[in-house]
């Protein structure tokens, strides 16, 4: 394996691990870690632009029945 192929493979593996670290394995939706990153970014943007930020959350109690 050439060093170029090894680099591509390493980058691909790293990207796959990053994807797994921010998504829920069962639903493939973004997880809490990802939510924290996104909300921090959005708060910074709202502060910089001096605008309000609205957040709406929904808790699915009976997730198994929906799935």
Backbone as XML, in Angstrom:
<?xml version="1.0"?>
<chain id="A" units="angstrom">
  <residue number="1" name="UNK">
    <atom name="N" x="0.855" y="-1.178" z="0.000"/>
    <atom name="CA" x="0.000" y="0.000" z="0.000"/>
    <atom name="C" x="0.897" y="1.236" z="0.000"/>
  </residue>
  <residue number="2" name="UNK">
    <atom name="N" x="0.637" y="2.151" z="-0.917"/>
    <atom name="CA" x="1.446" y="3.368" z="-0.977"/>
    <atom name="C" x="1.081" y="4.298" z="0.169"/>
  </residue>
  <residue number="3" name="UNK">
    <atom name="N" x="1.962" y="5.244" z="0.435"/>
    <atom name="CA" x="1.700" y="6.167" z="1.545"/>
    <atom name="C" x="0.466" y="7.026" z="1.253"/>
  </residue>
  <residue number="4" name="UNK">
    <atom name="N" x="0.225" y="7.346" z="-0.026"/>
    <atom name="CA" x="-0.957" y="8.122" z="-0.391"/>
    <atom name="C" x="-2.235" y="7.340" z="-0.080"/>
  </residue>
  <residue number="5" name="UNK">
    <atom name="N" x="-2.253" y="6.056" z="-0.425"/>
    <atom name="CA" x="-3.422" y="5.217" z="-0.150"/>
    <atom name="C" x="-3.647" y="5.073" z="1.344"/>
  </residue>
  <residue number="6" name="UNK">
    <atom name="N" x="-2.564" y="4.979" z="2.101"/>
    <atom name="CA" x="-2.674" y="4.865" z="3.546"/>
    <atom name="C" x="-3.273" y="6.138" z="4.154"/>
  </residue>
  <residue number="7" name="UNK">
    <atom name="N" x="-2.876" y="7.288" z="3.645"/>
    <atom name="CA" x="-3.422" y="8.568" z="4.128"/>
    <atom name="C" x="-4.910" y="8.640" z="3.840"/>
  </residue>
  <residue number="8" name="UNK">
    <atom name="N" x="-5.310" y="8.282" z="2.622"/>
    <atom name="CA" x="-6.730" y="8.287" z="2.251"/>
    <atom name="C" x="-7.511" y="7.347" z="3.165"/>
  </residue>
  <residue number="9" name="UNK">
    <atom name="N" x="-6.959" y="6.175" z="3.416"/>
    <atom name="CA" x="-7.613" y="5.204" z="4.290"/>
    <atom name="C" x="-7.746" y="5.744" z="5.715"/>
  </residue>
  <residue number="10" name="UNK">
    <atom name="N" x="-6.688" y="6.387" z="6.222"/>
    <atom name="CA" x="-6.719" y="6.968" z="7.564"/>
    <atom name="C" x="-7.770" y="8.063" z="7.673"/>
  </residue>
  <residue number="11" name="UNK">
    <atom name="N" x="-7.845" y="8.913" z="6.659"/>
    <atom name="CA" x="-8.829" y="10.002" z="6.658"/>
    <atom name="C" x="-10.240" y="9.435" z="6.599"/>
  </residue>
  <residue number="12" name="UNK">
    <atom name="N" x="-10.451" y="8.418" z="5.787"/>
    <atom name="CA" x="-11.762" y="7.771" z="5.674"/>
    <atom name="C" x="-12.173" y="7.141" z="6.993"/>
  </residue>
  <residue number="13" name="UNK">
    <atom name="N" x="-11.233" y="6.443" z="7.643"/>
    <atom name="CA" x="-11.515" y="5.833" z="8.946"/>
    <atom name="C" x="-11.842" y="6.889" z="9.991"/>
  </residue>
  <residue number="14" name="UNK">
    <atom name="N" x="-11.080" y="7.970" z="9.995"/>
    <atom name="CA" x="-11.314" y="9.049" z="10.967"/>
    <atom name="C" x="-12.702" y="9.647" z="10.759"/>
  </residue>
  <residue number="15" name="UNK">
    <atom name="N" x="-13.074" y="9.865" z="9.506"/>
    <atom name="CA" x="-14.392" y="10.430" z="9.196"/>
    <atom name="C" x="-15.500" y="9.481" z="9.670"/>
  </residue>
  <residue number="16" name="UNK">
    <atom name="N" x="-15.326" y="8.197" z="9.496"/>
    <atom name="CA" x="-16.324" y="7.219" z="9.940"/>
    <atom name="C" x="-16.464" y="7.247" z="11.456"/>
  </residue>
  <residue number="17" name="UNK">
    <atom name="N" x="-15.348" y="7.339" z="12.174"/>
    <atom name="CA" x="-15.402" y="7.405" z="13.634"/>
    <atom name="C" x="-16.062" y="8.700" z="14.107"/>
  </residue>
  <residue number="18" name="UNK">
    <atom name="N" x="-15.771" y="9.803" z="13.423"/>
    <atom name="CA" x="-16.412" y="11.074" z="13.775"/>
    <atom name="C" x="-17.921" y="10.975" z="13.582"/>
  </residue>
  <residue number="19" name="UNK">
    <atom name="N" x="-18.337" y="10.359" z="12.493"/>
    <atom name="CA" x="-19.763" y="10.178" z="12.210"/>
    <atom name="C" x="-20.437" y="9.359" z="13.310"/>
  </residue>
  <residue number="20" name="UNK">
    <atom name="N" x="-19.775" y="8.294" z="13.736"/>
    <atom name="CA" x="-20.323" y="7.459" z="14.805"/>
    <atom name="C" x="-20.401" y="8.209" z="16.126"/>
  </residue>
  <residue number="21" name="UNK">
    <atom name="N" x="-19.491" y="9.130" z="16.365"/>
    <atom name="CA" x="-19.463" y="9.830" z="17.650"/>
    <atom name="C" x="-20.541" y="10.898" z="17.770"/>
  </residue>
  <residue number="22" name="UNK">
    <atom name="N" x="-21.148" y="11.306" z="16.672"/>
    <atom name="CA" x="-22.156" y="12.370" z="16.736"/>
    <atom name="C" x="-23.554" y="11.913" z="16.314"/>
  </residue>
  <residue number="23" name="UNK">
    <atom name="N" x="-23.709" y="10.628" z="16.029"/>
    <atom name="CA" x="-25.023" y="10.132" z="15.631"/>
    <atom name="C" x="-25.471" y="8.984" z="16.522"/>
  </residue>
  <residue number="24" name="UNK">
    <atom name="N" x="-26.772" y="8.864" z="16.665"/>
    <atom name="CA" x="-27.358" y="7.747" z="17.388"/>
    <atom name="C" x="-27.369" y="6.547" z="16.456"/>
  </residue>
  <residue number="25" name="UNK">
    <atom name="N" x="-26.874" y="5.419" z="16.935"/>
    <atom name="CA" x="-26.756" y="4.247" z="16.066"/>
    <atom name="C" x="-28.111" y="3.688" z="15.625"/>
  </residue>
  <residue number="26" name="UNK">
    <atom name="N" x="-29.113" y="3.784" z="16.496"/>
    <atom name="CA" x="-30.412" y="3.207" z="16.162"/>
    <atom name="C" x="-31.193" y="4.089" z="15.182"/>
  </residue>
  <residue number="27" name="UNK">
    <atom name="N" x="-31.179" y="5.398" z="15.408"/>
    <atom name="CA" x="-31.995" y="6.287" z="14.580"/>
    <atom name="C" x="-31.202" y="7.005" z="13.501"/>
  </residue>
  <residue number="28" name="UNK">
    <atom name="N" x="-29.888" y="7.025" z="13.625"/>
    <atom name="CA" x="-28.962" y="7.781" z="12.778"/>
    <atom name="C" x="-29.205" y="9.292" z="12.836"/>
  </residue>
  <residue number="29" name="UNK">
    <atom name="N" x="-29.915" y="9.727" z="13.873"/>
    <atom name="CA" x="-30.103" y="11.158" z="14.104"/>
    <atom name="C" x="-28.924" y="11.690" z="14.907"/>
  </residue>
  <residue number="30" name="UNK">
    <atom name="N" x="-28.745" y="13.000" z="14.880"/>
    <atom name="CA" x="-27.668" y="13.595" z="15.654"/>
    <atom name="C" x="-27.917" y="13.394" z="17.143"/>
  </residue>
  <residue number="31" name="UNK">
    <atom name="N" x="-26.858" y="13.169" z="17.911"/>
    <atom name="CA" x="-26.987" y="12.918" z="19.340"/>
    <atom name="C" x="-26.750" y="14.189" z="20.158"/>
  </residue>
  <residue number="32" name="UNK">
    <atom name="N" x="-26.710" y="14.047" z="21.470"/>
    <atom name="CA" x="-26.553" y="15.191" z="22.367"/>
    <atom name="C" x="-25.232" y="15.912" z="22.146"/>
  </residue>
  <residue number="33" name="UNK">
    <atom name="N" x="-24.175" y="15.180" z="21.899"/>
    <atom name="CA" x="-22.874" y="15.817" z="21.641"/>
    <atom name="C" x="-22.967" y="16.749" z="20.433"/>
  </residue>
  <residue number="34" name="UNK">
    <atom name="N" x="-23.590" y="16.271" z="19.395"/>
    <atom name="CA" x="-23.767" y="17.083" z="18.194"/>
    <atom name="C" x="-24.671" y="18.278" z="18.473"/>
  </residue>
  <residue number="35" name="UNK">
    <atom name="N" x="-25.745" y="18.036" z="19.224"/>
    <atom name="CA" x="-26.657" y="19.118" z="19.591"/>
    <atom name="C" x="-25.905" y="20.218" z="20.336"/>
  </residue>
  <residue number="36" name="UNK">
    <atom name="N" x="-25.068" y="19.834" z="21.301"/>
    <atom name="CA" x="-24.296" y="20.820" z="22.061"/>
    <atom name="C" x="-23.412" y="21.660" z="21.149"/>
  </residue>
  <residue number="37" name="UNK">
    <atom name="N" x="-22.760" y="21.026" z="20.197"/>
    <atom name="CA" x="-21.900" y="21.757" z="19.258"/>
    <atom name="C" x="-22.713" y="22.733" z="18.418"/>
  </residue>
  <residue number="38" name="UNK">
    <atom name="N" x="-23.839" y="22.261" z="17.909"/>
    <atom name="CA" x="-24.673" y="23.103" z="17.039"/>
    <atom name="C" x="-25.272" y="24.261" z="17.819"/>
  </residue>
  <residue number="39" name="UNK">
    <atom name="N" x="-25.782" y="24.002" z="19.032"/>
    <atom name="CA" x="-26.431" y="25.075" z="19.793"/>
    <atom name="C" x="-25.419" y="26.138" z="20.209"/>
  </residue>
  <residue number="40" name="UNK">
    <atom name="N" x="-24.201" y="25.736" z="20.568"/>
    <atom name="CA" x="-23.162" y="26.721" z="20.900"/>
    <atom name="C" x="-22.854" y="27.614" z="19.708"/>
  </residue>
  <residue number="41" name="UNK">
    <atom name="N" x="-22.762" y="27.004" z="18.543"/>
    <atom name="CA" x="-22.492" y="27.773" z="17.324"/>
    <atom name="C" x="-23.628" y="28.746" z="17.038"/>
  </residue>
  <residue number="42" name="UNK">
    <atom name="N" x="-24.868" y="28.284" z="17.161"/>
    <atom name="CA" x="-26.019" y="29.141" z="16.885"/>
    <atom name="C" x="-26.133" y="30.280" z="17.895"/>
  </residue>
  <residue number="43" name="UNK">
    <atom name="N" x="-25.799" y="30.019" z="19.159"/>
    <atom name="CA" x="-25.821" y="31.069" z="20.181"/>
    <atom name="C" x="-24.782" y="32.139" z="19.847"/>
  </residue>
  <residue number="44" name="UNK">
    <atom name="N" x="-23.595" y="31.719" z="19.450"/>
    <atom name="CA" x="-22.560" y="32.701" z="19.068"/>
    <atom name="C" x="-23.015" y="33.558" z="17.894"/>
  </residue>
  <residue number="45" name="UNK">
    <atom name="N" x="-23.636" y="32.924" z="16.910"/>
    <atom name="CA" x="-24.123" y="33.663" z="15.735"/>
    <atom name="C" x="-25.205" y="34.654" z="16.146"/>
  </residue>
  <residue number="46" name="UNK">
    <atom name="N" x="-26.149" y="34.220" z="16.985"/>
    <atom name="CA" x="-27.235" y="35.101" z="17.431"/>
    <atom name="C" x="-26.679" y="36.289" z="18.214"/>
  </residue>
  <residue number="47" name="UNK">
    <atom name="N" x="-25.712" y="36.043" z="19.070"/>
    <atom name="CA" x="-25.100" y="37.146" z="19.834"/>
    <atom name="C" x="-24.373" y="38.114" z="18.911"/>
  </residue>
  <residue number="48" name="UNK">
    <atom name="N" x="-23.638" y="37.572" z="17.959"/>
    <atom name="CA" x="-22.884" y="38.422" z="17.033"/>
    <atom name="C" x="-23.823" y="39.300" z="16.204"/>
  </residue>
  <residue number="49" name="UNK">
    <atom name="N" x="-24.950" y="38.733" z="15.815"/>
    <atom name="CA" x="-25.918" y="39.480" z="14.998"/>
    <atom name="C" x="-26.914" y="40.266" z="15.835"/>
  </residue>
  <residue number="50" name="UNK">
    <atom name="N" x="-26.838" y="40.092" z="17.172"/>
    <atom name="CA" x="-27.731" y="40.761" z="18.115"/>
    <atom name="C" x="-29.205" y="40.468" z="17.787"/>
  </residue>
  <residue number="51" name="UNK">
    <atom name="N" x="-29.507" y="39.169" z="17.641"/>
    <atom name="CA" x="-30.878" y="38.729" z="17.368"/>
    <atom name="C" x="-31.286" y="37.691" z="18.408"/>
  </residue>
  <residue number="52" name="UNK">
    <atom name="N" x="-32.580" y="37.472" z="18.519"/>
    <atom name="CA" x="-33.094" y="36.459" z="19.430"/>
    <atom name="C" x="-32.904" y="35.066" z="18.828"/>
  </residue>
  <residue number="53" name="UNK">
    <atom name="N" x="-32.776" y="34.099" z="19.702"/>
    <atom name="CA" x="-32.670" y="32.712" z="19.278"/>
    <atom name="C" x="-33.804" y="31.946" z="19.930"/>
  </residue>
  <residue number="54" name="UNK">
    <atom name="N" x="-34.586" y="31.264" z="19.134"/>
    <atom name="CA" x="-35.710" y="30.478" z="19.644"/>
    <atom name="C" x="-35.377" y="28.998" z="19.514"/>
  </residue>
  <residue number="55" name="UNK">
    <atom name="N" x="-35.672" y="28.279" z="20.571"/>
    <atom name="CA" x="-35.394" y="26.852" z="20.584"/>
    <atom name="C" x="-36.665" y="26.111" z="20.949"/>
  </residue>
  <residue number="56" name="UNK">
    <atom name="N" x="-37.001" y="25.140" z="20.147"/>
    <atom name="CA" x="-38.174" y="24.310" z="20.417"/>
    <atom name="C" x="-37.710" y="22.864" z="20.496"/>
  </residue>
  <residue number="57" name="UNK">
    <atom name="N" x="-38.097" y="22.205" z="21.583"/>
    <atom name="CA" x="-37.694" y="20.808" z="21.758"/>
    <atom name="C" x="-38.926" y="19.953" z="21.990"/>
  </residue>
  <residue number="58" name="UNK">
    <atom name="N" x="-38.832" y="18.713" z="21.559"/>
    <atom name="CA" x="-39.930" y="17.782" z="21.743"/>
    <atom name="C" x="-39.371" y="16.503" z="22.344"/>
  </residue>
  <residue number="59" name="UNK">
    <atom name="N" x="-40.007" y="16.023" z="23.375"/>
    <atom name="CA" x="-39.589" y="14.789" z="24.027"/>
    <atom name="C" x="-40.553" y="13.685" z="23.611"/>
  </residue>
  <residue number="60" name="UNK">
    <atom name="N" x="-40.014" y="12.653" z="22.997"/>
    <atom name="CA" x="-40.857" y="11.539" z="22.558"/>
    <atom name="C" x="-40.829" y="10.470" z="23.641"/>
  </residue>
  <residue number="61" name="UNK">
    <atom name="N" x="-41.894" y="10.377" z="24.395"/>
    <atom name="CA" x="-41.960" y="9.435" z="25.511"/>
    <atom name="C" x="-42.130" y="8.007" z="25.010"/>
  </residue>
  <residue number="62" name="UNK">
    <atom name="N" x="-42.990" y="7.824" z="24.051"/>
    <atom name="CA" x="-43.303" y="6.472" z="23.556"/>
    <atom name="C" x="-42.580" y="6.224" z="22.229"/>
  </residue>
  <residue number="63" name="UNK">
    <atom name="N" x="-41.265" y="6.383" z="22.251"/>
    <atom name="CA" x="-40.471" y="6.271" z="21.025"/>
    <atom name="C" x="-40.623" y="4.900" z="20.376"/>
  </residue>
  <residue number="64" name="UNK">
    <atom name="N" x="-40.651" y="3.853" z="21.154"/>
    <atom name="CA" x="-40.752" y="2.484" z="20.600"/>
    <atom name="C" x="-42.027" y="2.304" z="19.781"/>
  </residue>
  <residue number="65" name="UNK">
    <atom name="N" x="-43.132" y="2.902" z="20.224"/>
    <atom name="CA" x="-44.381" y="2.740" z="19.480"/>
    <atom name="C" x="-44.358" y="3.529" z="18.177"/>
  </residue>
  <residue number="66" name="UNK">
    <atom name="N" x="-43.589" y="4.612" z="18.133"/>
    <atom name="CA" x="-43.474" y="5.405" z="16.908"/>
    <atom name="C" x="-42.582" y="4.699" z="15.905"/>
  </residue>
  <residue number="67" name="UNK">
    <atom name="N" x="-41.562" y="4.076" z="16.403"/>
    <atom name="CA" x="-40.603" y="3.402" z="15.544"/>
    <atom name="C" x="-41.284" y="2.217" z="14.916"/>
  </residue>
</chain>
